[in-house]
Amino acid sequence: MIKENLEKIRATLPKSVTLVAVSKTKPVSDLQEAYDAGQRIFGENHALEMRDKHEVLPADIQWHFIGHLQTNKIKYIIPFVTLIHSIDSANLLEAVNKEAKKHDRVVDCLLQFHIAQEETKFGLDLDEARQLLESDEFKQMDNVRICGVMGMATFTEDMDEVRKEFKHLKEIFDTLKAKYFAGQPQFKEISMGMSDDYPIAVEEGATLVRVGSKIFGARNYNV
Ligand SMILES: *Cc1c(COP(=O)(O)O)cnc(C)c1O
């Protein structure tokens, strides 16, 4: 079933869009099945769970961290993480930079923006991002590389609202690109869209979609 689901989703995605298979809460056997079906990019939202899966699964998997990252958990993922989607504060970015330096790595990161109506979702607003990007601290951070933006739409059936929020994230991306990342080809990612709304996200310019339940089935608990 996982293989069929992956094939179905891949068939709908343009070449410019990369599928992140969100495997949080799912057993290693499910990830292996997706791997055997050709999937190489997996998204997880708990540091220890991601580390444990990384230890037992094939080494050519690219691990994307997509959840709220606590600073005391950074150390578990820095040695191997490919992309952190969820930088939601200057402090977090600084802590990631510090840990990455210890491992002599430059870690790719996305800035997470709060685009939803819900209060509970993490993320920066444009002013906070500007402050971060203009700060002296940021200019000293040689061990992180900002590759784009990420956002989560409101949990709603109102697809007009969802589309509006994705458009907003695309505008944020364009604004930051023009002001801070012109001529920097690495700043190219827009991570938006999940199982229920990824087709809209693709229409609105997503380059990375994060799809979980449409691939692996419903999760046992909602995280
Ligand atoms: C769980 C999660 C997803 C995937 O959600 P589905 O609705 O199962 O596709 C995507 N992004 C983030 C940040 C998540 O936590």
The ligand as a Gaussian input file, in Angstrom:
#p B3LYP/6-31G(d) Opt

LIG

0 1
 C        2.761000      15.710000      10.555000
 C        3.272000      16.817000       9.706000
 C        3.116000      16.795000       8.314000
 C        2.370000      15.710000       7.568000
 O        1.025000      15.678000       7.904000
 P       -0.029000      14.781000       7.087000
 O       -1.300000      15.506000       7.234000
 O       -0.029000      13.443000       7.740000
 O        0.438000      14.708000       5.678000
 C        3.651000      17.847000       7.587000
 N        4.318000      18.853000       8.189000
 C        4.500000      18.894000       9.513000
 C        5.242000      20.039000      10.098000
 C        3.984000      17.883000      10.310000
 O        4.185000      17.940000      11.644000

